[in-house]
């Protein structure tokens, strides 16, 4: 009589959504997790938020990481009379609420101040984008239970003033793994 072979447990699903920071995420997923990544370079949180309900329906994630707001802050830096800051805070909070309402563990990446910029960008934007990022952070009203992923501001972890290099994404992935809940799919299989 042949021994029973147990099939490996299906992985839990982590949905990463956002701008170029999400698009460039290349770190491997934590053990037991599969990643679906959707990033739109240059897009503002207000443009990303409407896509989330469809992506949640498609992927049915157990956890959601939102990486958005830096382009909204750039818009606020270039057009300070606009509404980019409150609109971004509202859009990020709406994405978190959408995830929470679906039963998904929501994690929102913090907006970190920019690192050293090229001279032309320093001249054009200076510290205004970093100030706008801080203003968006200050206005965020996230649902209870939302976790926050720290965004390291170490020059050695960045490939430019905003984006992370491989070491930066590895650090983010390690920090993210500590915020993820126990995989309910794995736990359900272990209990049966």
N, CA, C and O atoms as a DFTB+ gen file, in Angstrom:
768 C
 N C O
     1  1       0.838      -1.168       0.000
     2  2       0.000       0.000       0.000
     3  2       0.884       1.233       0.000
     4  3       1.805       1.350       0.808
     5  1       0.598       2.150      -0.911
     6  2       1.411       3.360      -1.047
     7  2       1.081       4.340       0.075
     8  3      -0.063       4.451       0.517
     9  1       2.105       5.037       0.515
    10  2       1.912       6.048       1.558
    11  2       1.175       7.245       0.968
    12  3       1.367       7.608      -0.193
    13  1       0.339       7.839       1.789
    14  2      -0.398       9.034       1.340
    15  2       0.577      10.196       1.183
    16  3       1.435      10.439       2.032
    17  1       0.422      10.881       0.106
    18  2       1.266      12.045      -0.159
    19  2       0.406      13.279       0.054
    20  3      -0.636      13.448      -0.579
    21  1       0.855      14.125       0.944
    22  2       0.072      15.347       1.176
    23  2       0.555      16.436       0.225
    24  3       1.755      16.641       0.040
    25  1      -0.395      17.112      -0.361
    26  2      -0.067      18.196      -1.284
    27  2       0.405      19.399      -0.482
    28  3      -0.075      19.632       0.627
    29  1       1.339      20.162      -1.031
    30  2       1.775      21.361      -0.313
    31  2       0.607      22.333      -0.165
    32  3      -0.260      22.443      -1.032
    33  1       0.620      23.017       0.940
    34  2      -0.443      23.990       1.206
    35  2      -0.356      25.138       0.196
    36  3       0.737      25.591      -0.144
    37  1      -1.507      25.604      -0.278
    38  2      -1.456      26.738      -1.195
    39  2      -0.964      27.974      -0.454
    40  3      -1.248      28.146       0.731
    41  1      -0.244      28.815      -1.137
    42  2       0.278      29.996      -0.446
    43  2      -0.817      31.020      -0.172
    44  3      -1.846      31.057      -0.846
    45  1      -0.567      31.833       0.822
    46  2      -1.420      32.997       1.033
    47  2      -1.023      34.035      -0.005
    48  3       0.086      34.008      -0.540
    49  1      -1.942      34.946      -0.280
    50  2      -1.701      35.922      -1.339
    51  2      -1.515      37.316      -0.754
    52  3      -2.324      37.789       0.045
    53  1      -0.429      37.959      -1.171
    54  2      -0.128      39.338      -0.823
    55  2      -0.272      40.168      -2.090
    56  3       0.378      39.888      -3.097
    57  1      -1.116      41.180      -2.042
    58  2      -1.293      42.092      -3.163
    59  2      -0.526      43.366      -2.855
    60  3      -0.767      44.009      -1.834
    61  1       0.396      43.731      -3.732
    62  2       1.147      44.991      -3.607
    63  2       0.635      45.907      -4.703
    64  3       0.656      45.551      -5.882
    65  1       0.175      47.089      -4.312
    66  2      -0.389      48.035      -5.263
    67  2       0.207      49.406      -5.000
    68  3       0.447      49.782      -3.853
    69  1       0.444      50.156      -6.085
    70  2       0.952      51.510      -5.899
    71  2       1.576      52.081      -7.150
    72  3       1.212      51.731      -8.273
    73  1       2.527      52.971      -6.927
    74  2       3.195      53.688      -8.007
    75  2       4.480      52.954      -8.393
    76  3       4.529      51.727      -8.311
    77  1       5.511      53.673      -8.808
    78  2       6.753      53.032      -9.234
    79  2       7.419      52.256      -8.102
    80  3       8.132      51.289      -8.366
    81  1       7.206      52.653      -6.853
    82  2       7.788      51.904      -5.737
    83  2       7.220      50.488      -5.689
    84  3       7.953      49.544      -5.396
    85  1       5.944      50.326      -5.967
    86  2       5.332      48.996      -6.041
    87  2       5.760      48.288      -7.318
    88  3       6.027      47.086      -7.306
    89  1       5.824      49.026      -8.415
    90  2       6.176      48.440      -9.706
    91  2       7.570      47.822      -9.684
    92  3       7.806      46.800     -10.328
    93  1       8.493      48.437      -8.947
    94  2       9.883      47.969      -8.928
    95  2      10.154      46.914      -7.856
    96  3      11.276      46.415      -7.766
    97  1       9.159      46.563      -7.044
    98  2       9.359      45.578      -5.972
    99  2       9.800      44.256      -6.579
   100  3       9.074      43.656      -7.371
   101  1      10.979      43.810      -6.210
   102  2      11.500      42.546      -6.741
   103  2      11.915      41.573      -5.652
   104  3      12.420      40.493      -5.957
   105  1      11.715      41.928      -4.396
   106  2      12.111      41.044      -3.296
   107  2      11.247      39.794      -3.298
   108  3      10.056      39.864      -3.603
   109  1      11.833      38.650      -2.962
   110  2      11.024      37.430      -2.911
   111  2       9.996      37.516      -1.789
   112  3      10.214      38.205      -0.792
   113  1       8.882      36.819      -1.954
   114  2       7.840      36.861      -0.913
   115  2       8.283      36.092       0.327
   116  3       9.156      35.228       0.255
   117  1       7.673      36.414       1.460
   118  2       7.948      35.623       2.669
   119  2       7.507      34.178       2.452
   120  3       6.636      33.917       1.622
   121  1       8.097      33.239       3.186
   122  2       7.691      31.831       3.033
   123  2       6.189      31.666       3.246
   124  3       5.615      32.229       4.179
   125  1       5.566      30.889       2.371
   126  2       4.138      30.621       2.461
   127  2       3.272      31.667       1.783
   128  3       2.046      31.550       1.790
   129  1       3.885      32.688       1.197
   130  2       3.134      33.770       0.562
   131  2       3.474      33.855      -0.920
   132  3       4.613      33.618      -1.322
   133  1       2.484      34.191      -1.717
   134  2       2.668      34.502      -3.139
   135  2       2.324      35.981      -3.314
   136  3       1.449      36.509      -2.628
   137  1       3.011      36.630      -4.223
   138  2       2.816      38.071      -4.422
   139  2       2.212      38.353      -5.784
   140  3       2.660      37.815      -6.797
   141  1       1.187      39.205      -5.804
   142  2       0.658      39.801      -7.032
   143  2       0.996      41.281      -6.921
   144  3       0.600      41.942      -5.960
   145  1       1.719      41.797      -7.890
   146  2       2.208      43.177      -7.810
   147  2       1.640      43.983      -8.967
   148  3       1.731      43.583     -10.128
   149  1       1.050      45.128      -8.628
   150  2       0.513      46.038      -9.641
   151  2       0.990      47.442      -9.304
   152  3       0.564      48.031      -8.310
   153  1       1.874      47.972     -10.135
   154  2       2.392      49.316      -9.919
   155  2       2.320      50.118     -11.206
   156  3       2.520      49.590     -12.300
   157  1       2.036      51.385     -11.056
   158  2       1.913      52.281     -12.193
   159  2       2.831      53.475     -11.972
   160  3       2.461      54.414     -11.268
   161  1       4.037      53.451     -12.570
   162  2       4.969      54.562     -12.393
   163  2       4.332      55.891     -12.798
   164  3       3.668      55.995     -13.829
   165  1       4.550      56.893     -11.966
   166  2       4.046      58.232     -12.244
   167  2       2.610      58.467     -11.821
   168  3       2.139      59.604     -11.849
   169  1       1.895      57.404     -11.425
   170  2       0.480      57.546     -11.067
   171  2       0.336      58.062      -9.634
   172  3       1.124      57.739      -8.746
   173  1      -0.698      58.870      -9.452
   174  2      -1.017      59.382      -8.137
   175  2      -1.964      58.418      -7.429
   176  3      -2.628      57.603      -8.070
   177  1      -2.020      58.518      -6.109
   178  2      -2.916      57.650      -5.333
   179  2      -4.356      57.801      -5.801
   180  3      -5.122      56.838      -5.784
   181  1      -4.721      59.003      -6.218
   182  2      -6.087      59.241      -6.702
   183  2      -6.379      58.477      -7.987
   184  3      -7.538      58.177      -8.277
   185  1      -5.342      58.158      -8.763
   186  2      -5.516      57.388      -9.998
   187  2      -5.456      55.884      -9.736
   188  3      -6.018      55.096     -10.497
   189  1      -4.780      55.490      -8.667
   190  2      -4.609      54.077      -8.339
   191  2      -5.818      53.527      -7.585
   192  3      -6.226      52.388      -7.811
   193  1      -6.385      54.326      -6.698
   194  2      -7.471      53.864      -5.821
   195  2      -8.637      53.214      -6.572
   196  3      -9.135      52.186      -6.114
   197  1      -9.097      53.761      -7.704
   198  2     -10.240      53.128      -8.378
   199  2      -9.957      51.716      -8.899
   200  3     -10.892      50.960      -9.159
   201  1      -8.692      51.356      -9.055
   202  2      -8.343      50.033      -9.569
   203  2      -8.400      48.951      -8.492
   204  3      -8.512      47.766      -8.806
   205  1      -8.324      49.356      -7.229
   206  2      -8.179      48.382      -6.151
   207  2      -9.338      47.404      -6.017
   208  3      -9.071      46.211      -5.875
   209  1     -10.606      47.813      -6.052
   210  2     -11.678      46.816      -5.876
   211  2     -11.593      45.662      -6.881
   212  3     -11.787      44.504      -6.510
   213  1     -11.309      45.966      -8.124
   214  2     -11.184      44.908      -9.126
   215  2     -10.009      43.985      -8.859
   216  3     -10.100      42.778      -9.084
   217  1      -8.906      44.545      -8.379
   218  2      -7.730      43.720      -8.081
   219  2      -7.972      42.836      -6.859
   220  3      -7.514      41.694      -6.819
   221  1      -8.682      43.351      -5.878
   222  2      -9.019      42.525      -4.713
   223  2      -9.941      41.381      -5.141
   224  3      -9.758      40.243      -4.710
   225  1     -10.921      41.678      -5.982
   226  2     -11.831      40.622      -6.469
   227  2     -11.061      39.578      -7.272
   228  3     -11.354      38.385      -7.185
   229  1     -10.085      40.018      -8.048
   230  2      -9.324      39.099      -8.890
   231  2      -8.354      38.230      -8.092
   232  3      -8.262      37.025      -8.323
   233  1      -7.628      38.844      -7.148
   234  2      -6.563      38.119      -6.434
   235  2      -6.998      37.533      -5.093
   236  3      -6.361      36.604      -4.599
   237  1      -8.074      38.058      -4.492
   238  2      -8.541      37.616      -3.182
   239  2      -7.382      37.501      -2.184
   240  3      -7.123      36.419      -1.657
   241  1      -6.687      38.614      -1.927
   242  2      -5.502      38.550      -1.059
   243  2      -5.853      38.436       0.420
   244  3      -6.911      38.879       0.866
   245  1      -4.937      37.834       1.162
   246  2      -5.049      37.832       2.619
   247  2      -4.387      39.090       3.202
   248  3      -4.693      39.497       4.323
   249  1      -3.476      39.704       2.424
   250  2      -2.802      40.928       2.865
   251  2      -2.624      41.863       1.671
   252  3      -2.476      41.429       0.528
   253  1      -2.643      43.149       1.972
   254  2      -2.535      44.192       0.957
   255  2      -1.490      45.192       1.408
   256  3      -1.557      45.702       2.527
   257  1      -0.512      45.481       0.535
   258  2       0.481      46.530       0.787
   259  2       0.219      47.664      -0.194
   260  3       0.210      47.461      -1.408
   261  1       0.008      48.856       0.345
   262  2      -0.232      50.057      -0.467
   263  2       1.023      50.919      -0.440
   264  3       1.487      51.317       0.629
   265  1       1.569      51.206      -1.618
   266  2       2.759      52.050      -1.745
   267  2       2.418      53.190      -2.707
   268  3       2.704      53.104      -3.901
   269  1       1.815      54.241      -2.192
   270  2       1.368      55.342      -3.042
   271  2       1.461      56.655      -2.276
   272  3       1.512      56.679      -1.046
   273  1       1.480      57.746      -3.037
   274  2       1.470      59.073      -2.448
   275  2       2.644      59.944      -2.844
   276  3       2.561      61.168      -2.745
   277  1       3.738      59.343      -3.292
   278  2       4.917      60.163      -3.622
   279  2       4.673      61.031      -4.854
   280  3       5.178      62.151      -4.926
   281  1       3.905      60.529      -5.822
   282  2       3.607      61.349      -7.005
   283  2       2.610      62.455      -6.677
   284  3       2.673      63.541      -7.253
   285  1       1.692      62.181      -5.753
   286  2       0.773      63.226      -5.287
   287  2       1.579      64.332      -4.608
   288  3       1.292      65.517      -4.779
   289  1       2.594      63.929      -3.833
   290  2       3.443      64.916      -3.149
   291  2       4.252      65.729      -4.158
   292  3       4.466      66.927      -3.967
   293  1       4.698      65.079      -5.225
   294  2       5.405      65.829      -6.271
   295  2       4.476      66.848      -6.912
   296  3       4.872      67.986      -7.164
   297  1       3.235      66.437      -7.175
   298  2       2.257      67.367      -7.747
   299  2       2.025      68.533      -6.799
   300  3       1.937      69.680      -7.238
   301  1       1.926      68.253      -5.504
   302  2       1.730      69.323      -4.520
   303  2       2.936      70.262      -4.481
   304  3       2.783      71.465      -4.271
   305  1       4.134      69.710      -4.684
   306  2       5.347      70.534      -4.682
   307  2       5.391      71.454      -5.896
   308  3       5.853      72.591      -5.810
   309  1       4.909      70.951      -7.023
   310  2       4.947      71.752      -8.249
   311  2       3.769      72.714      -8.364
   312  3       3.903      73.793      -8.941
   313  1       2.606      72.325      -7.813
   314  2       1.408      73.160      -7.862
   315  2       0.847      73.309      -6.453
   316  3      -0.162      72.687      -6.121
   317  1       1.489      74.123      -5.621
   318  2       1.097      74.200      -4.208
   319  2      -0.327      74.701      -3.968
   320  3      -0.870      74.488      -2.884
   321  1      -0.934      75.350      -4.934
   322  2      -2.295      75.859      -4.737
   323  2      -3.353      74.782      -4.976
   324  3      -4.535      75.023      -4.732
   325  1      -2.952      73.603      -5.448
   326  2      -3.914      72.539      -5.742
   327  2      -4.343      71.778      -4.499
   328  3      -4.020      72.153      -3.371
   329  1      -5.079      70.698      -4.735
   330  2      -5.610      69.901      -3.622
   331  2      -4.938      68.536      -3.521
   332  3      -5.537      67.599      -2.992
   333  1      -3.705      68.401      -4.017
   334  2      -3.049      67.091      -4.076
   335  2      -2.862      66.462      -2.699
   336  3      -2.984      65.244      -2.565
   337  1      -2.577      67.243      -1.694
   338  2      -2.320      66.676      -0.360
   339  2      -3.592      66.075       0.236
   340  3      -3.581      64.897       0.591
   341  1      -4.688      66.829       0.363
   342  2      -5.890      66.190       0.921
   343  2      -6.443      65.087       0.023
   344  3      -6.973      64.094       0.521
   345  1      -6.326      65.248      -1.290
   346  2      -6.831      64.213      -2.199
   347  2      -6.037      62.921      -2.034
   348  3      -6.613      61.834      -2.059
   349  1      -4.719      63.029      -1.864
   350  2      -3.893      61.831      -1.675
   351  2      -4.229      61.144      -0.367
   352  3      -4.380      59.923      -0.330
   353  1      -4.349      61.915       0.714
   354  2      -4.678      61.323       2.013
   355  2      -6.028      60.609       1.951
   356  3      -6.191      59.529       2.518
   357  1      -6.979      61.210       1.271
   358  2      -8.306      60.593       1.131
   359  2      -8.226      59.317       0.303
   360  3      -8.851      58.315       0.652
   361  1      -7.467      59.338      -0.787
   362  2      -7.354      58.166      -1.663
   363  2      -6.655      57.003      -0.964
   364  3      -7.086      55.857      -1.085
   365  1      -5.576      57.293      -0.232
   366  2      -4.853      56.227       0.479
   367  2      -5.754      55.633       1.563
   368  3      -5.811      54.414       1.727
   369  1      -6.452      56.492       2.299
   370  2      -7.370      56.001       3.330
   371  2      -8.497      55.175       2.709
   372  3      -8.916      54.170       3.282
   373  1      -8.988      55.595       1.541
   374  2     -10.053      54.841       0.863
   375  2      -9.549      53.463       0.436
   376  3     -10.279      52.478       0.547
   377  1      -8.308      53.383      -0.050
   378  2      -7.747      52.078      -0.416
   379  2      -7.640      51.187       0.816
   380  3      -7.976      50.004       0.765
   381  1      -7.172      51.755       1.916
   382  2      -7.061      50.973       3.150
   383  2      -8.436      50.500       3.606
   384  3      -8.582      49.364       4.058
   385  1      -9.434      51.353       3.492
   386  2     -10.796      50.973       3.884
   387  2     -11.341      49.869       2.975
   388  3     -12.002      48.946       3.450
   389  1     -11.067      49.962       1.678
   390  2     -11.496      48.921       0.740
   391  2     -10.890      47.578       1.115
   392  3     -11.579      46.558       1.123
   393  1      -9.599      47.581       1.425
   394  2      -8.939      46.339       1.838
   395  2      -9.503      45.793       3.130
   396  3      -9.777      44.598       3.238
   397  1      -9.679      46.664       4.114
   398  2     -10.214      46.243       5.408
   399  2     -11.618      45.667       5.256
   400  3     -11.944      44.645       5.860
   401  1     -12.446      46.327       4.448
   402  2     -13.824      45.861       4.249
   403  2     -13.873      44.487       3.597
   404  3     -14.844      43.753       3.776
   405  1     -12.839      44.131       2.845
   406  2     -12.806      42.815       2.191
   407  2     -12.235      41.732       3.101
   408  3     -12.145      40.572       2.700
   409  1     -11.847      42.103       4.332
   410  2     -11.272      41.127       5.248
   411  2      -9.782      40.937       5.068
   412  3      -9.208      39.981       5.590
   413  1      -9.147      41.839       4.333
   414  2      -7.722      41.760       4.046
   415  2      -6.931      42.520       5.102
   416  3      -7.358      43.588       5.542
   417  1      -5.785      41.986       5.517
   418  2      -4.874      42.718       6.400
   419  2      -4.220      43.809       5.558
   420  3      -3.582      43.514       4.547
   421  1      -4.375      45.065       5.967
   422  2      -3.878      46.193       5.188
   423  2      -2.607      46.759       5.819
   424  3      -2.531      46.983       7.027
   425  1      -1.625      46.980       4.967
   426  2      -0.358      47.592       5.366
   427  2      -0.120      48.763       4.420
   428  3      -0.176      48.597       3.201
   429  1       0.144      49.937       4.970
   430  2       0.401      51.126       4.162
   431  2       1.842      51.549       4.394
   432  3       2.258      51.775       5.530
   433  1       2.607      51.656       3.298
   434  2       3.992      52.111       3.400
   435  2       4.025      53.594       3.736
   436  3       3.284      54.392       3.162
   437  1       4.886      53.945       4.666
   438  2       5.055      55.350       5.028
   439  2       5.763      56.093       3.895
   440  3       6.579      55.523       3.171
   441  1       5.434      57.367       3.760
   442  2       6.112      58.216       2.787
   443  2       7.367      58.769       3.458
   444  3       7.281      59.544       4.410
   445  1       8.518      58.371       2.961
   446  2       9.790      58.797       3.549
   447  2      10.276      60.070       2.869
   448  3      10.008      60.276       1.686
   449  1      10.983      60.921       3.594
   450  2      11.570      62.101       2.947
   451  2      12.498      61.667       1.814
   452  3      13.069      60.577       1.843
   453  1      12.634      62.525       0.836
   454  2      13.496      62.216      -0.301
   455  2      14.960      62.225       0.109
   456  3      15.369      62.946       1.019
   457  1      15.731      61.408      -0.583
   458  2      17.176      61.433      -0.408
   459  2      17.769      62.536      -1.272
   460  3      17.039      63.348      -1.841
   461  1      19.106      62.565      -1.372
   462  2      19.759      63.599      -2.178
   463  2      19.261      63.575      -3.629
   464  3      19.187      62.522      -4.262
   465  1      18.927      64.759      -4.131
   466  2      18.383      64.896      -5.483
   467  2      19.441      65.466      -6.422
   468  3      20.379      66.125      -5.974
   469  1      19.295      65.216      -7.717
   470  2      20.180      65.883      -8.675
   471  2      20.001      67.404      -8.558
   472  3      18.959      67.877      -8.103
   473  1      21.006      68.153      -8.963
   474  2      20.990      69.617      -8.785
   475  2      19.759      70.260      -9.406
   476  3      19.165      71.164      -8.817
   477  1      19.366      69.791     -10.613
   478  2      18.236      70.420     -11.301
   479  2      16.924      70.173     -10.552
   480  3      16.036      71.026     -10.544
   481  1      16.809      68.983      -9.916
   482  2      15.594      68.674      -9.173
   483  2      15.586      69.431      -7.843
   484  3      14.543      69.885      -7.372
   485  1      16.762      69.552      -7.262
   486  2      16.876      70.329      -6.028
   487  2      16.464      71.778      -6.298
   488  3      15.776      72.399      -5.488
   489  1      16.888      72.302      -7.437
   490  2      16.538      73.676      -7.806
   491  2      15.034      73.798      -8.080
   492  3      14.407      74.775      -7.670
   493  1      14.451      72.802      -8.775
   494  2      13.047      72.856      -9.174
   495  2      12.080      72.557      -8.010
   496  3      11.059      73.227      -7.860
   497  1      12.410      71.556      -7.201
   498  2      11.489      71.093      -6.163
   499  2      12.015      71.329      -4.751
   500  3      11.241      71.642      -3.846
   501  1      13.307      71.183      -4.560
   502  2      13.891      71.397      -3.238
   503  2      13.280      70.472      -2.201
   504  3      13.151      69.269      -2.429
   505  1      12.907      71.031      -1.071
   506  2      12.339      70.225       0.019
   507  2      10.809      70.189      -0.017
   508  3      10.188      69.603       0.869
   509  1      10.201      70.801      -1.021
   510  2       8.736      70.888      -1.052
   511  2       8.057      69.522      -1.183
   512  3       6.995      69.309      -0.597
   513  1       8.651      68.591      -1.944
   514  2       8.025      67.270      -2.066
   515  2       8.102      66.521      -0.736
   516  3       7.135      65.874      -0.335
   517  1       9.239      66.604      -0.053
   518  2       9.346      65.960       1.265
   519  2       8.344      66.567       2.241
   520  3       7.732      65.851       3.034
   521  1       8.178      67.880       2.182
   522  2       7.199      68.540       3.059
   523  2       5.782      68.082       2.720
   524  3       4.960      67.887       3.616
   525  1       5.497      67.911       1.436
   526  2       4.166      67.435       1.027
   527  2       3.946      65.991       1.472
   528  3       2.834      65.620       1.848
   529  1       4.999      65.174       1.431
   530  2       4.876      63.797       1.922
   531  2       4.525      63.801       3.410
   532  3       3.663      63.043       3.854
   533  1       5.194      64.652       4.169
   534  2       4.905      64.758       5.604
   535  2       3.472      65.250       5.823
   536  3       2.798      64.801       6.749
   537  1       3.009      66.167       4.979
   538  2       1.644      66.686       5.112
   539  2       0.608      65.603       4.798
   540  3      -0.427      65.527       5.460
   541  1       0.881      64.767       3.795
   542  2      -0.026      63.656       3.483
   543  2      -0.072      62.691       4.667
   544  3      -1.147      62.267       5.092
   545  1       1.111      62.349       5.198
   546  2       1.178      61.455       6.357
   547  2       0.360      62.011       7.523
   548  3      -0.364      61.270       8.188
   549  1       0.477      63.313       7.768
   550  2      -0.217      63.943       8.894
   551  2      -1.737      63.909       8.719
   552  3      -2.475      63.898       9.704
   553  1      -2.202      63.892       7.478
   554  2      -3.654      63.911       7.214
   555  2      -4.278      62.523       7.117
   556  3      -5.502      62.393       7.110
   557  1      -3.454      61.493       7.043
   558  2      -3.988      60.136       6.864
   559  2      -4.842      59.724       8.059
   560  3      -4.431      59.850       9.212
   561  1      -6.027      59.235       7.759
   562  2      -6.913      58.666       8.771
   563  2      -7.238      57.245       8.315
   564  3      -8.209      57.004       7.597
   565  1      -6.399      56.322       8.754
   566  2      -6.503      54.936       8.312
   567  2      -7.413      54.136       9.224
   568  3      -7.543      54.453      10.406
   569  1      -8.045      53.101       8.687
   570  2      -8.936      52.270       9.505
   571  2      -8.169      51.591      10.645
   572  3      -6.975      51.321      10.516
   573  1      -8.849      51.318      11.748
   574  2      -8.209      50.581      12.844
   575  2      -7.652      49.254      12.324
   576  3      -8.257      48.595      11.477
   577  1      -6.498      48.886      12.847
   578  2      -5.864      47.633      12.440
   579  2      -4.921      47.764      11.264
   580  3      -4.228      46.807      10.920
   581  1      -4.878      48.939      10.633
   582  2      -3.957      49.143       9.512
   583  2      -2.533      49.197      10.053
   584  3      -2.241      49.945      10.986
   585  1      -1.659      48.404       9.466
   586  2      -0.246      48.412       9.858
   587  2       0.508      49.400       8.970
   588  3       0.078      49.703       7.858
   589  1       1.620      49.889       9.466
   590  2       2.447      50.830       8.700
   591  2       3.827      50.218       8.460
   592  3       4.476      49.741       9.390
   593  1       4.257      50.238       7.217
   594  2       5.582      49.751       6.830
   595  2       6.522      50.940       6.782
   596  3       6.304      51.878       6.016
   597  1       7.563      50.907       7.595
   598  2       8.541      51.993       7.598
   599  2       9.260      52.032       6.257
   600  3       9.574      50.994       5.676
   601  1       9.514      53.235       5.780
   602  2      10.255      53.420       4.532
   603  2      11.642      53.939       4.888
   604  3      11.791      55.103       5.260
   605  1      12.659      53.085       4.778
   606  2      13.988      53.504       5.208
   607  2      14.496      54.694       4.404
   608  3      14.306      54.773       3.190
   609  1      15.138      55.605       5.099
   610  2      15.669      56.800       4.457
   611  2      17.197      56.772       4.460
   612  3      17.845      57.798       4.667
   613  1      17.756      55.604       4.233
   614  2      19.198      55.401       4.209
   615  2      19.673      55.485       2.758
   616  3      19.201      54.740       1.899
   617  1      20.602      56.388       2.497
   618  2      21.111      56.590       1.131
   619  2      21.640      55.289       0.520
   620  3      21.545      55.096      -0.692
   621  1      22.196      54.398       1.343
   622  2      22.744      53.132       0.839
   623  2      21.655      52.184       0.349
   624  3      21.953      51.213      -0.345
   625  1      20.388      52.453       0.702
   626  2      19.282      51.584       0.292
   627  2      18.490      52.153      -0.878
   628  3      17.460      51.604      -1.267
   629  1      18.977      53.252      -1.433
   630  2      18.265      53.912      -2.533
   631  2      19.112      53.899      -3.802
   632  3      20.340      53.960      -3.757
   633  1      18.415      53.818      -4.936
   634  2      19.116      53.933      -6.219
   635  2      19.066      55.368      -6.736
   636  3      19.846      55.752      -7.607
   637  1      18.137      56.157      -6.189
   638  2      18.056      57.584      -6.497
   639  2      17.390      58.273      -5.307
   640  3      17.323      57.704      -4.218
   641  1      16.904      59.479      -5.509
   642  2      16.324      60.247      -4.398
   643  2      15.075      59.611      -3.796
   644  3      14.734      59.909      -2.651
   645  1      14.374      58.734      -4.543
   646  2      13.112      58.162      -4.089
   647  2      13.098      56.639      -4.094
   648  3      12.633      56.021      -3.136
   649  1      13.598      56.031      -5.157
   650  2      13.447      54.592      -5.388
   651  2      14.519      53.786      -4.657
   652  3      15.634      54.253      -4.425
   653  1      14.139      52.563      -4.305
   654  2      15.044      51.676      -3.576
   655  2      15.871      50.829      -4.527
   656  3      15.469      50.562      -5.660
   657  1      17.037      50.411      -4.045
   658  2      17.851      49.446      -4.770
   659  2      17.513      48.054      -4.227
   660  3      16.605      47.908      -3.409
   661  1      18.245      47.036      -4.681
   662  2      17.936      45.664      -4.251
   663  2      18.030      45.518      -2.731
   664  3      17.189      44.860      -2.118
   665  1      19.043      46.127      -2.125
   666  2      19.195      46.052      -0.668
   667  2      18.027      46.748       0.029
   668  3      17.568      46.288       1.075
   669  1      17.547      47.846      -0.538
   670  2      16.410      48.551       0.039
   671  2      15.148      47.718      -0.004
   672  3      14.394      47.674       0.968
   673  1      14.912      47.051      -1.135
   674  2      13.724      46.199      -1.225
   675  2      13.852      44.977      -0.319
   676  3      12.853      44.512       0.229
   677  1      15.063      44.449      -0.152
   678  2      15.253      43.329       0.773
   679  2      14.925      43.769       2.194
   680  3      14.306      43.019       2.949
   681  1      15.333      44.977       2.561
   682  2      15.018      45.505       3.905
   683  2      13.506      45.693       4.070
   684  3      12.937      45.325       5.098
   685  1      12.858      46.273       3.041
   686  2      11.407      46.442       3.094
   687  2      10.709      45.088       3.239
   688  3       9.769      44.950       4.021
   689  1      11.176      44.089       2.479
   690  2      10.549      42.760       2.525
   691  2      10.691      42.131       3.907
   692  3       9.759      41.499       4.403
   693  1      11.854      42.303       4.527
   694  2      12.061      41.749       5.869
   695  2      11.134      42.438       6.875
   696  3      10.542      41.778       7.729
   697  1      11.011      43.752       6.775
   698  2      10.116      44.490       7.668
   699  2       8.656      44.113       7.406
   700  3       7.862      43.993       8.339
   701  1       8.310      43.930       6.132
   702  2       6.947      43.538       5.771
   703  2       6.603      42.173       6.339
   704  3       5.494      41.973       6.833
   705  1       7.533      41.232       6.279
   706  2       7.275      39.878       6.773
   707  2       6.858      39.895       8.241
   708  3       6.048      39.072       8.669
   709  1       7.413      40.840       9.017
   710  2       7.055      40.937      10.444
   711  2       5.652      41.515      10.648
   712  3       5.052      41.323      11.706
   713  1       5.133      42.213       9.655
   714  2       3.801      42.816       9.769
   715  2       2.689      41.919       9.248
   716  3       1.517      42.135       9.556
   717  1       3.051      40.919       8.464
   718  2       2.033      40.035       7.890
   719  2       1.423      39.155       8.975
   720  3       2.117      38.712       9.890
   721  1       0.136      38.909       8.865
   722  2      -0.509      38.027       9.845
   723  2      -0.103      36.578       9.582
   724  3       0.415      36.256       8.513
   725  1      -0.340      35.714      10.559
   726  2      -0.140      34.294      10.256
   727  2      -1.023      33.937       9.061
   728  3      -2.167      34.379       8.955
   729  1      -0.478      33.153       8.197
   730  2      -1.192      32.814       6.973
   731  2      -2.441      31.998       7.311
   732  3      -2.315      30.864       7.773
   733  1      -3.643      32.543       7.093
   734  2      -4.856      31.786       7.447
   735  2      -5.038      30.526       6.618
   736  3      -5.626      29.555       7.094
   737  1      -4.546      30.525       5.393
   738  2      -4.667      29.327       4.559
   739  2      -3.823      28.218       5.173
   740  3      -4.287      27.084       5.292
   741  1      -2.594      28.527       5.564
   742  2      -1.691      27.544       6.170
   743  2      -2.269      27.064       7.497
   744  3      -2.230      25.869       7.788
   745  1      -2.810      27.988       8.313
   746  2      -3.348      27.634       9.615
   747  2      -4.566      26.712       9.476
   748  3      -4.724      25.769      10.252
   749  1      -5.413      26.981       8.499
   750  2      -6.614      26.171       8.280
   751  2      -6.222      24.741       7.880
   752  3      -6.845      23.773       8.317
   753  1      -5.199      24.625       7.059
   754  2      -4.749      23.297       6.615
   755  2      -4.133      22.545       7.789
   756  3      -4.359      21.346       7.955
   757  1      -3.347      23.262       8.609
   758  2      -2.704      22.614       9.763
   759  2      -3.757      22.131      10.761
   760  3      -3.572      21.096      11.401
   761  1      -4.857      22.869      10.898
   762  2      -5.892      22.494      11.867
   763  2      -6.723      21.302      11.403
   764  3      -7.333      20.615      12.222
   765  1      -6.750      21.053      10.093
   766  2      -7.606      19.957       9.594
   767  2      -6.945      18.607       9.719
   768  3      -7.535      17.594       9.344
